Amino acid sequence: MAFSQLYPIRLSPVFKEKIWGKSDYSALYGHQVGGLEQVGEIWCINDVPDGSTITNGSLKGRPFVQVMETLGEELMGATTKFGRFPLILKFINTSQDLSIQVHPSDSYVQQTENIPWGKTEAWFILDAEPGSRVLLGFKESQTRAEVEHALQSGRIHELMDSIPVKRGDVIFVPEGTIHAVGRGILLFEVQNNCDITYRLSDWGRLDSHGRPRQLHIRRGLDVLNLEPLTQAGVPRISLEFEGGVKDVLVACPRFVMERISTHQPYREELTGETFVALTGINGVGRILTKNNDHRTADMAPGITVIIPAGLTEFTLEPANGQVDCLKTYITNSMDGFRRLLMAAGVPERHLRNGSGPLILSTDG
């Protein structure tokens, strides 16, 4: 497929039932998810044979994984070297507290699981019931023995920081960080393409067969960061344009997540180094590019559109009123990303964040 034939690719979501899920997705879709009672996760991109399919254009009906393998660098840019799509994008909707868990590092899973990536992730809170909270990291330094004792006595949550959340908050979860999403929360998650979670505690919950869910204590303790999570918050970086604003939410070597909100057509030039994923969270519109001979992709809440790396720009065009979407992608150079923001007028002091992610937005 030549570059001139590329176009914005709209993907079908994949619904996954969880014992802590729910059917009410009205905060996202405006209605319930038909036919499923406990949808805990909606995967926007799933690069497996029975995962996402393409729902528009000349590639309609083809599995995304097949198209990804065929197009290679034209779709993926430099990230084609990974051999898989490097990110998982999903929505999570909770009716119960999720398990207390931890994700492994690259080096650990390469040695123990024979896969290329561990998991770092970030959450954008789309909706939260009053009093909703997440558990994230330890309050104080711990020893492995202290954590083991707390797990055995059922009080591991007492050692963890409890953080209230509201719509618009961003939470960054580095690999090795103990965490749990509380009930009553709808969030968007960007993460490395690794579906390995080490479950440390599950609140004594039983599955649909009346059995406790499997725990992974030894491996969880092997990867656990026993120190408090230190994330120096910086002011949210907002880049205004005529008709709207782009907020830079999180940027780290694993991924970048931004929010675009506009009530007028918004055009952005691309570098060609990577794909761009646009996920609708509010309002409807369409994505178009000058390369694609008027082929477009409709944008709506819960829907993800991939802009192939071979395209040089895209336009987000609202259909009626404002449209909001989350933009996720990979950057090959954090220094280059920093320079782009400085060229856009962002003060250098806002781009310093110690050893954590380049940018961590904590305000809503």
C-alpha positions as a LaTeX table, in Angstrom:
\begin{tabular}{lrrr}
\hline
Residue & $x$ (\AA) & $y$ (\AA) & $z$ (\AA) \\
\hline
Met1 & 0.00 & 0.00 & 0.00 \\
Ala2 & 1.47 & 3.36 & $-1.03$ \\
Phe3 & 1.56 & 6.29 & 1.36 \\
Ser4 & $-1.07$ & 8.11 & $-0.74$ \\
Gln5 & $-3.53$ & 5.31 & $-0.01$ \\
Leu6 & $-3.24$ & 5.55 & 3.75 \\
Tyr7 & $-6.14$ & 7.01 & 5.67 \\
Pro8 & $-7.36$ & 7.46 & 9.28 \\
Ile9 & $-8.23$ & 3.94 & 10.51 \\
Arg10 & $-11.20$ & 3.53 & 12.83 \\
Leu11 & $-11.11$ & 0.48 & 15.11 \\
Ser12 & $-13.84$ & $-1.60$ & 16.69 \\
Pro13 & $-13.72$ & $-1.72$ & 20.51 \\
Val14 & $-13.39$ & $-5.08$ & 22.27 \\
Phe15 & $-15.59$ & $-5.60$ & 25.35 \\
Lys16 & $-14.26$ & $-7.67$ & 28.26 \\
Glu17 & $-16.41$ & $-8.85$ & 31.15 \\
Lys18 & $-14.96$ & $-8.64$ & 34.68 \\
Ile19 & $-16.48$ & $-9.57$ & 38.02 \\
Trp20 & $-16.01$ & $-5.95$ & 39.12 \\
Gly21 & $-17.44$ & $-4.47$ & 35.89 \\
Lys22 & $-20.81$ & $-2.90$ & 35.10 \\
Ser23 & $-23.21$ & $-2.46$ & 32.19 \\
Asp24 & $-23.85$ & 1.26 & 32.64 \\
Tyr25 & $-21.53$ & 3.19 & 30.34 \\
Ser26 & $-23.85$ & 6.18 & 29.99 \\
Ala27 & $-21.06$ & 8.54 & 31.09 \\
Leu28 & $-19.15$ & 7.47 & 27.96 \\
Tyr29 & $-21.67$ & 6.33 & 25.35 \\
Gly30 & $-24.86$ & 7.91 & 26.69 \\
His31 & $-26.37$ & 4.45 & 27.15 \\
Gln32 & $-25.76$ & 1.01 & 28.60 \\
Val33 & $-23.63$ & $-1.63$ & 26.89 \\
Gly34 & $-26.19$ & $-3.93$ & 25.33 \\
Gly35 & $-26.11$ & $-7.66$ & 26.08 \\
Leu36 & $-23.29$ & $-7.59$ & 28.61 \\
Glu37 & $-23.82$ & $-7.28$ & 32.35 \\
Gln38 & $-20.33$ & $-6.78$ & 33.80 \\
Val39 & $-18.14$ & $-5.02$ & 31.27 \\
Gly40 & $-15.03$ & $-4.03$ & 33.18 \\
Glu41 & $-12.78$ & $-3.10$ & 30.28 \\
Ile42 & $-13.27$ & $-1.82$ & 26.74 \\
Trp43 & $-10.09$ & $-2.29$ & 24.74 \\
Cys44 & $-9.77$ & 0.41 & 22.09 \\
Ile45 & $-6.81$ & $-1.34$ & 20.43 \\
Asn46 & $-6.23$ & $-5.08$ & 20.63 \\
Asp47 & $-3.54$ & $-6.44$ & 18.26 \\
Val48 & $-4.42$ & $-10.13$ & 18.42 \\
Pro49 & $-6.20$ & $-12.23$ & 15.74 \\
Asp50 & $-9.60$ & $-12.01$ & 17.46 \\
Gly51 & $-9.07$ & $-8.41$ & 18.61 \\
Ser52 & $-9.85$ & $-5.08$ & 16.95 \\
Thr53 & $-11.06$ & $-4.90$ & 13.36 \\
Ile54 & $-11.12$ & $-1.92$ & 11.01 \\
Thr55 & $-14.57$ & $-0.38$ & 10.52 \\
Asn56 & $-14.03$ & 2.15 & 7.72 \\
Gly57 & $-12.46$ & 2.63 & 4.30 \\
Ser58 & $-10.88$ & 0.11 & 1.94 \\
Leu59 & $-9.54$ & $-1.97$ & 4.84 \\
Lys60 & $-12.96$ & $-2.34$ & 6.49 \\
Gly61 & $-13.51$ & $-5.73$ & 8.08 \\
Arg62 & $-9.85$ & $-6.71$ & 8.21 \\
Pro63 & $-8.23$ & $-7.56$ & 11.57 \\
Phe64 & $-6.06$ & $-4.73$ & 12.81 \\
Val65 & $-3.18$ & $-7.10$ & 13.57 \\
Gln66 & $-3.15$ & $-8.26$ & 9.94 \\
Val67 & $-3.09$ & $-4.71$ & 8.60 \\
Met68 & $-0.40$ & $-3.75$ & 11.08 \\
Glu69 & 1.83 & $-6.61$ & 9.92 \\
Thr70 & 1.21 & $-5.78$ & 6.24 \\
Leu71 & 1.80 & $-2.04$ & 6.42 \\
Gly72 & 4.67 & $-2.16$ & 8.89 \\
Glu73 & 6.54 & 1.14 & 8.97 \\
Glu74 & 3.88 & 2.94 & 6.90 \\
Leu75 & 1.48 & 2.44 & 9.81 \\
Met76 & 3.80 & 2.21 & 12.80 \\
Gly77 & 6.77 & 4.40 & 11.92 \\
Ala78 & 9.89 & 3.65 & 13.97 \\
Thr79 & 7.81 & 1.64 & 16.46 \\
Thr80 & 7.51 & $-1.17$ & 13.90 \\
Lys81 & 10.80 & $-2.48$ & 15.34 \\
Phe82 & 8.86 & $-3.77$ & 18.34 \\
Gly83 & 6.97 & $-6.29$ & 16.20 \\
Arg84 & 3.73 & $-5.55$ & 18.04 \\
Phe85 & 1.62 & $-2.48$ & 18.59 \\
Pro86 & 3.49 & $-0.90$ & 21.54 \\
Leu87 & 0.45 & 0.33 & 23.51 \\
Ile88 & $-2.84$ & $-0.92$ & 24.90 \\
Leu89 & $-5.57$ & 1.70 & 25.18 \\
Lys90 & $-8.64$ & 0.85 & 27.20 \\
Phe91 & $-11.53$ & 2.16 & 29.28 \\
Ile92 & $-12.05$ & 0.74 & 32.79 \\
Asn93 & $-15.37$ & 1.01 & 34.64 \\
Thr94 & $-15.62$ & $-0.23$ & 38.23 \\
Ser95 & $-18.54$ & $-1.31$ & 40.40 \\
Gln96 & $-16.16$ & $-2.74$ & 43.05 \\
Asp97 & $-12.64$ & $-2.06$ & 44.25 \\
Leu98 & $-10.09$ & $-3.69$ & 41.96 \\
Ser99 & $-7.40$ & $-5.98$ & 43.33 \\
Ile100 & $-4.24$ & $-4.60$ & 44.91 \\
Gln101 & $-1.60$ & $-5.30$ & 42.30 \\
Val102 & 1.75 & $-4.43$ & 40.77 \\
His103 & 3.18 & $-4.50$ & 37.24 \\
Pro104 & 6.64 & $-5.80$ & 36.30 \\
Ser105 & 9.58 & $-4.11$ & 34.57 \\
Asp106 & 10.92 & $-4.85$ & 31.08 \\
Ser107 & 13.95 & $-6.69$ & 32.44 \\
Tyr108 & 11.84 & $-8.89$ & 34.73 \\
Val109 & 9.36 & $-10.06$ & 32.08 \\
Gln110 & 12.13 & $-10.57$ & 29.54 \\
Gln111 & 13.72 & $-13.03$ & 31.96 \\
Thr112 & 10.59 & $-14.68$ & 33.39 \\
Glu113 & 7.76 & $-14.27$ & 30.86 \\
Asn114 & 9.67 & $-14.14$ & 27.53 \\
Ile115 & 7.94 & $-10.94$ & 26.39 \\
Pro116 & 9.53 & $-7.58$ & 25.48 \\
Trp117 & 7.73 & $-5.14$ & 27.78 \\
Gly118 & 6.77 & $-4.71$ & 31.37 \\
Lys119 & 4.02 & $-2.25$ & 32.17 \\
Thr120 & 3.91 & 1.43 & 33.01 \\
Glu121 & 0.49 & 3.05 & 32.73 \\
Ala122 & $-1.41$ & 6.31 & 33.15 \\
Trp123 & $-5.07$ & 6.97 & 33.87 \\
Phe124 & $-7.30$ & 9.86 & 32.81 \\
Ile125 & $-10.37$ & 9.99 & 35.09 \\
Leu126 & $-13.53$ & 10.41 & 32.99 \\
Asp127 & $-16.09$ & 10.06 & 35.77 \\
Ala128 & $-15.99$ & 9.37 & 39.50 \\
Glu129 & $-18.71$ & 8.92 & 42.08 \\
Pro130 & $-18.45$ & 11.12 & 45.20 \\
Gly131 & $-15.84$ & 9.70 & 47.55 \\
Ser132 & $-14.08$ & 7.62 & 44.87 \\
Arg133 & $-10.40$ & 6.94 & 45.52 \\
Val134 & $-7.39$ & 5.06 & 44.18 \\
Leu135 & $-4.62$ & 3.43 & 46.18 \\
Leu136 & $-1.16$ & 4.32 & 44.86 \\
Gly137 & 2.23 & 3.51 & 46.35 \\
Phe138 & 3.28 & 3.21 & 49.98 \\
Lys139 & 2.94 & 5.96 & 52.58 \\
Glu140 & 6.37 & 5.11 & 54.01 \\
Ser141 & 9.34 & 2.90 & 53.15 \\
Gln142 & 8.66 & $-0.80$ & 53.69 \\
Thr143 & 10.69 & $-3.99$ & 53.91 \\
Arg144 & 9.72 & $-7.13$ & 52.07 \\
Ala145 & 8.98 & $-8.81$ & 55.41 \\
Glu146 & 6.67 & $-5.96$ & 56.45 \\
Val147 & 4.74 & $-6.20$ & 53.18 \\
Glu148 & 4.46 & $-10.00$ & 53.50 \\
His149 & 3.10 & $-9.62$ & 57.04 \\
Ala150 & 0.57 & $-7.00$ & 55.90 \\
Leu151 & $-0.60$ & $-9.29$ & 53.09 \\
Gln152 & $-1.02$ & $-12.22$ & 55.47 \\
Ser153 & $-2.97$ & $-10.12$ & 57.97 \\
Gly154 & $-5.19$ & $-8.50$ & 55.31 \\
Arg155 & $-4.04$ & $-4.95$ & 56.04 \\
Ile156 & $-1.85$ & $-4.18$ & 53.04 \\
His157 & $-4.20$ & $-1.34$ & 52.07 \\
Glu158 & $-3.39$ & 0.41 & 55.35 \\
Leu159 & 0.21 & 0.88 & 54.17 \\
Met160 & $-0.83$ & 2.53 & 50.91 \\
Asp161 & $-1.58$ & 6.12 & 49.95 \\
Ser162 & $-5.31$ & 6.69 & 49.37 \\
Ile163 & $-5.96$ & 9.43 & 46.80 \\
Pro164 & $-9.37$ & 11.00 & 46.08 \\
Val165 & $-10.08$ & 11.41 & 42.36 \\
Lys166 & $-12.45$ & 13.47 & 40.24 \\
Arg167 & $-13.16$ & 13.98 & 36.56 \\
Gly168 & $-10.12$ & 15.32 & 34.72 \\
Asp169 & $-7.47$ & 13.98 & 37.11 \\
Val170 & $-4.42$ & 12.18 & 35.74 \\
Ile171 & $-2.66$ & 9.37 & 37.63 \\
Phe172 & 0.75 & 8.03 & 36.55 \\
Val173 & 1.60 & 4.46 & 37.62 \\
Pro174 & 5.24 & 3.48 & 37.00 \\
Glu175 & 6.26 & $-0.17$ & 36.82 \\
Gly176 & 6.75 & $-1.68$ & 40.28 \\
Thr177 & 4.17 & 0.57 & 41.96 \\
Ile178 & 1.58 & $-1.09$ & 44.19 \\
His179 & $-1.87$ & 0.24 & 43.27 \\
Ala180 & $-5.61$ & $-0.38$ & 43.10 \\
Val181 & $-8.47$ & 1.42 & 41.35 \\
Gly182 & $-11.44$ & 2.00 & 43.64 \\
Arg183 & $-15.10$ & 1.47 & 42.84 \\
Gly184 & $-17.27$ & 4.05 & 41.12 \\
Ile185 & $-14.62$ & 5.18 & 38.60 \\
Leu186 & $-14.63$ & 5.35 & 34.81 \\
Leu187 & $-11.16$ & 5.96 & 33.39 \\
Phe188 & $-9.11$ & 5.82 & 30.20 \\
Glu189 & $-5.84$ & 3.93 & 30.48 \\
Val190 & $-2.74$ & 4.01 & 28.30 \\
Gln191 & $-0.15$ & 1.31 & 29.01 \\
Asn192 & 2.60 & $-0.74$ & 27.44 \\
Asn193 & 1.39 & $-3.73$ & 25.44 \\
Cys194 & 1.77 & $-6.12$ & 28.35 \\
Asp195 & $-1.24$ & $-7.79$ & 29.96 \\
Ile196 & 0.66 & $-9.17$ & 32.95 \\
Thr197 & $-0.55$ & $-8.16$ & 36.39 \\
Tyr198 & 0.71 & $-9.60$ & 39.67 \\
Arg199 & $-2.24$ & $-9.65$ & 42.05 \\
Leu200 & $-1.21$ & $-9.24$ & 45.69 \\
Ser201 & $-4.61$ & $-9.04$ & 47.39 \\
Asp202 & $-8.21$ & $-9.28$ & 46.18 \\
Trp203 & $-10.19$ & $-8.25$ & 49.28 \\
Gly204 & $-11.25$ & $-11.88$ & 49.90 \\
Arg205 & $-13.39$ & $-11.78$ & 46.75 \\
Leu206 & $-14.68$ & $-14.96$ & 45.06 \\
Asp207 & $-15.08$ & $-15.49$ & 41.32 \\
Ser208 & $-18.28$ & $-16.62$ & 39.57 \\
His209 & $-17.50$ & $-20.22$ & 40.59 \\
Gly210 & $-17.15$ & $-19.32$ & 44.26 \\
Arg211 & $-13.36$ & $-19.61$ & 44.27 \\
Pro212 & $-10.74$ & $-17.03$ & 45.27 \\
Arg213 & $-8.96$ & $-15.49$ & 42.30 \\
Gln214 & $-5.31$ & $-16.42$ & 41.86 \\
Leu215 & $-2.70$ & $-14.33$ & 43.66 \\
His216 & 0.91 & $-13.85$ & 42.55 \\
Ile217 & 2.64 & $-13.02$ & 45.82 \\
Arg218 & 6.20 & $-14.14$ & 45.08 \\
Arg219 & 6.49 & $-12.48$ & 41.69 \\
Gly220 & 4.68 & $-9.41$ & 42.97 \\
Leu221 & 7.15 & $-9.01$ & 45.82 \\
Asp222 & 10.03 & $-9.56$ & 43.40 \\
Val223 & 9.07 & $-6.48$ & 41.33 \\
Leu224 & 7.62 & $-4.26$ & 44.07 \\
Asn225 & 9.04 & $-0.80$ & 44.74 \\
Leu226 & 9.19 & $-0.65$ & 48.53 \\
Glu227 & 9.81 & 3.11 & 48.67 \\
Pro228 & 7.08 & 5.79 & 48.64 \\
Leu229 & 6.12 & 6.99 & 45.18 \\
Thr230 & 7.60 & 10.44 & 44.59 \\
Gln231 & 5.98 & 12.39 & 41.77 \\
Ala232 & 6.59 & 16.11 & 41.76 \\
Gly233 & 3.47 & 17.64 & 40.23 \\
Val234 & 3.91 & 20.42 & 37.69 \\
Pro235 & 1.31 & 22.84 & 36.32 \\
Arg236 & $-0.81$ & 21.37 & 33.56 \\
Ile237 & 0.62 & 22.45 & 30.22 \\
Ser238 & $-2.10$ & 23.91 & 28.01 \\
Leu239 & $-1.42$ & 24.99 & 24.44 \\
Glu240 & $-4.23$ & 27.23 & 23.23 \\
Phe241 & $-5.26$ & 27.55 & 19.60 \\
Glu242 & $-8.16$ & 29.25 & 17.82 \\
Gly243 & $-11.25$ & 27.35 & 18.88 \\
Gly244 & $-9.79$ & 25.24 & 21.64 \\
Val245 & $-6.89$ & 23.93 & 23.69 \\
Lys246 & $-4.47$ & 20.99 & 23.79 \\
Asp247 & $-3.45$ & 19.82 & 27.28 \\
Val248 & $-0.27$ & 17.77 & 27.67 \\
Leu249 & $-1.23$ & 15.26 & 30.35 \\
Val250 & 1.65 & 12.79 & 30.66 \\
Ala251 & 4.90 & 12.40 & 28.75 \\
Cys252 & 7.48 & 9.73 & 29.50 \\
Pro253 & 9.77 & 7.48 & 27.44 \\
Arg254 & 6.95 & 4.88 & 27.26 \\
Phe255 & 4.17 & 7.09 & 25.85 \\
Val256 & 2.66 & 10.56 & 25.58 \\
Met257 & $-0.97$ & 11.37 & 26.37 \\
Glu258 & $-2.62$ & 14.67 & 25.45 \\
Arg259 & $-6.20$ & 15.97 & 25.43 \\
Ile260 & $-7.55$ & 17.99 & 22.52 \\
Ser261 & $-10.74$ & 20.02 & 23.08 \\
Thr262 & $-12.11$ & 22.11 & 20.22 \\
His263 & $-15.29$ & 23.59 & 18.76 \\
Gln264 & $-13.61$ & 24.47 & 15.46 \\
Pro265 & $-11.61$ & 22.37 & 12.99 \\
Tyr266 & $-8.20$ & 21.65 & 14.55 \\
Arg267 & $-5.27$ & 20.77 & 12.28 \\
Glu268 & $-1.97$ & 19.31 & 13.45 \\
Glu269 & 1.16 & 18.44 & 11.50 \\
Leu270 & 2.88 & 15.14 & 12.29 \\
Thr271 & 6.54 & 14.13 & 12.31 \\
Gly272 & 6.12 & 10.72 & 10.68 \\
Glu273 & 8.18 & 9.00 & 13.39 \\
Thr274 & 5.17 & 7.20 & 14.87 \\
Phe275 & 1.45 & 6.52 & 14.61 \\
Val276 & $-1.03$ & 8.72 & 16.50 \\
Ala277 & $-4.11$ & 7.30 & 18.26 \\
Leu278 & $-7.13$ & 9.56 & 18.83 \\
Thr279 & $-9.80$ & 8.32 & 21.26 \\
Gly280 & $-13.10$ & 10.15 & 21.60 \\
Ile281 & $-14.31$ & 11.06 & 25.08 \\
Asn282 & $-16.94$ & 13.75 & 24.40 \\
Gly283 & $-18.87$ & 15.01 & 21.37 \\
Val284 & $-18.80$ & 13.75 & 17.79 \\
Gly285 & $-16.85$ & 14.72 & 14.72 \\
Arg286 & $-14.57$ & 13.29 & 12.07 \\
Ile287 & $-10.87$ & 12.87 & 11.34 \\
Leu288 & $-9.53$ & 13.71 & 7.89 \\
Thr289 & $-6.17$ & 14.26 & 6.24 \\
Lys290 & $-5.13$ & 15.96 & 3.01 \\
Asn291 & $-3.43$ & 12.75 & 1.85 \\
Asn292 & $-6.48$ & 10.54 & 1.91 \\
Asp293 & $-8.62$ & 11.71 & $-1.04$ \\
His294 & $-11.55$ & 12.70 & 1.21 \\
Arg295 & $-11.63$ & 9.40 & 3.10 \\
Thr296 & $-12.45$ & 10.12 & 6.72 \\
Ala297 & $-13.04$ & 8.41 & 10.05 \\
Asp298 & $-15.96$ & 9.31 & 12.31 \\
Met299 & $-15.03$ & 10.22 & 15.87 \\
Ala300 & $-17.32$ & 9.55 & 18.84 \\
Pro301 & $-16.93$ & 8.74 & 22.55 \\
Gly302 & $-15.34$ & 5.34 & 23.08 \\
Ile303 & $-14.00$ & 5.10 & 19.53 \\
Thr304 & $-10.30$ & 5.12 & 18.58 \\
Val305 & $-8.88$ & 6.24 & 15.24 \\
Ile306 & $-5.27$ & 5.49 & 14.22 \\
Ile307 & $-3.43$ & 8.06 & 12.10 \\
Pro308 & $-0.75$ & 6.05 & 10.26 \\
Ala309 & 2.83 & 7.29 & 10.50 \\
Gly310 & 2.89 & 7.71 & 6.72 \\
Leu311 & 0.45 & 10.62 & 6.92 \\
Thr312 & 1.81 & 14.11 & 7.47 \\
Glu313 & $-1.12$ & 15.75 & 9.24 \\
Phe314 & $-4.69$ & 15.34 & 10.48 \\
Thr315 & $-7.69$ & 17.58 & 11.10 \\
Leu316 & $-10.18$ & 17.01 & 13.91 \\
Glu317 & $-13.48$ & 18.48 & 12.73 \\
Pro318 & $-16.38$ & 18.80 & 15.22 \\
Ala319 & $-19.80$ & 17.83 & 13.87 \\
Asn320 & $-21.90$ & 19.98 & 16.20 \\
Gly321 & $-20.42$ & 21.89 & 19.12 \\
Gln322 & $-17.33$ & 20.76 & 20.99 \\
Val323 & $-15.44$ & 17.51 & 20.53 \\
Asp324 & $-12.85$ & 16.17 & 22.99 \\
Cys325 & $-10.39$ & 13.37 & 22.37 \\
Leu326 & $-7.30$ & 11.86 & 23.96 \\
Lys327 & $-4.21$ & 11.68 & 21.75 \\
Thr328 & $-1.64$ & 8.98 & 22.52 \\
Tyr329 & 1.61 & 8.16 & 20.76 \\
Ile330 & 5.25 & 7.21 & 21.23 \\
Thr331 & 8.13 & 9.68 & 21.09 \\
Asn332 & 11.62 & 8.53 & 20.19 \\
Ser333 & 13.26 & 11.51 & 21.89 \\
Met334 & 12.14 & 13.13 & 25.12 \\
Asp335 & 14.68 & 15.89 & 24.50 \\
Gly336 & 13.09 & 16.55 & 21.13 \\
Phe337 & 9.65 & 16.55 & 22.71 \\
Arg338 & 10.83 & 19.05 & 25.30 \\
Arg339 & 12.20 & 21.32 & 22.57 \\
Leu340 & 8.88 & 21.24 & 20.72 \\
Leu341 & 7.04 & 22.37 & 23.84 \\
Met342 & 9.56 & 25.13 & 24.50 \\
Ala343 & 9.14 & 26.31 & 20.89 \\
Ala344 & 5.39 & 26.47 & 21.57 \\
Gly345 & 6.04 & 28.81 & 24.50 \\
Val346 & 6.10 & 26.42 & 27.47 \\
Pro347 & 8.54 & 27.68 & 30.15 \\
Glu348 & 11.52 & 25.39 & 30.68 \\
Arg349 & 10.79 & 25.20 & 34.43 \\
His350 & 7.53 & 23.38 & 33.63 \\
Leu351 & 9.46 & 20.63 & 31.85 \\
Arg352 & 11.52 & 19.50 & 34.81 \\
Asn353 & 10.23 & 16.69 & 36.95 \\
Gly354 & 13.13 & 14.90 & 38.58 \\
Ser355 & 13.37 & 11.21 & 37.84 \\
Gly356 & 9.66 & 10.80 & 37.15 \\
Pro357 & 7.76 & 11.35 & 33.91 \\
Leu358 & 8.58 & 14.53 & 32.07 \\
Ile359 & 5.10 & 15.86 & 32.77 \\
Leu360 & 2.65 & 14.80 & 35.44 \\
Ser361 & $-0.61$ & 16.73 & 35.59 \\
Thr362 & $-2.38$ & 16.51 & 38.92 \\
Asp363 & $-5.02$ & 19.22 & 38.58 \\
Gly364 & $-8.39$ & 18.73 & 36.89 \\
\hline
\end{tabular}
